[in-house]
Amino acid sequence: MKRILVPLAEGFEEIEAITIIDILRRAGAEVIIAALVKRNVQGSHGLKVVADTVLDEVLDENFDMVVLPGGVPGAPNLMGDARIIKLLKDQAAANKTSAAICAAPAVLQEAGLTTDKKITSHPAWAERMTTAVHTGARVETADLLITGQAAGSAMEFSFKLVEALYGKEKVSEINAGVLAKL
């Protein structure tokens, strides 16, 4: 079973986080939701989520993928957490995938992972992506990075994660029940 870590910071974008978690779990992945500080985390629009654990409890575990939801102030909160930056650097060193959507690709940049790579992010964050080649695509894949544009592309982004982990057949299998426009 593939193990995925989804860190949640206060102010996360709810559509992105819930879509990522739901679609990956439908695919059969073990998705661990880890809050930065306390298990009760509030999203940028007031939705409250009880995380599975807190980040300190899983820092020494291995994950096939780390996926960062965006949101403001969620993404800046992730970016300001040294544990997240180290986690992303460790993923890259282990040749494992990291993914981020909306404002969160800036966290990948902070970890030094985006240099000369094609990425996308929310248009409001494009100018901040100074080390990457910002494409403006809804979803972008470059080496061991997968990035998504915004809440409106969360489903496409999530299915790209499933494809990277399990292949296109699994995407078709999951989408038979969800009927997303891909």
Order of alpha helices (4+ residues) and beta strands (2+ residues): beta-alpha-beta-beta-beta-beta-beta-alpha-alpha-beta-alpha-beta-beta-beta-beta-alpha-alpha
